[in-house]
């Protein structure tokens, strides 16, 4: 008997999801080959947990109760018939409070912002907001950065291109 889509065989939208690489700087990013879907938000908001839920794998992306454990851009290669091809899921470090040295936090915050500003294959970005705290100053800063790139909240479309002509 065939398994239904979404059953133990996996979600209907994902055939396979595998860890690809981690990037600590722009030089470490994989070559632009597939569209990228990223998950951003404050530290400990649940980005890794959401990614795990979407691919129905409890330990695909590492999770922790300690803010600031994700310190790199973590790439996962997703393939699926309903995708019409392949894409990368990107689990990003959180911004805001983290139990880490301030210099480290500044470095990965810079990486996050550079990635959001200029990564050409970035097609979607899910900005997770902590419902217990609401929209905070750091969330607003990220929203402004994204709007400067042409991403608009609640929209699946980019209504304008960046100055370099890339969407």
SULMONOR-V527786 format. One record per helix or strand of 2 or more residues. SS is the DSSP state (H for helix, E for strand). FROM is the first residue (numbers start at 1). TO is the last residue. If there is no record, write none. Layout:
ss=SS from=FROM to=TO
ss=SS from=FROM to=TO
This chain:
ss=E from=16 to=23
ss=H from=26 to=28
ss=E from=35 to=42
ss=H from=47 to=54
ss=E from=73 to=80
ss=H from=81 to=83
ss=E from=85 to=91
ss=H from=102 to=118
ss=E from=122 to=128
ss=H from=137 to=149
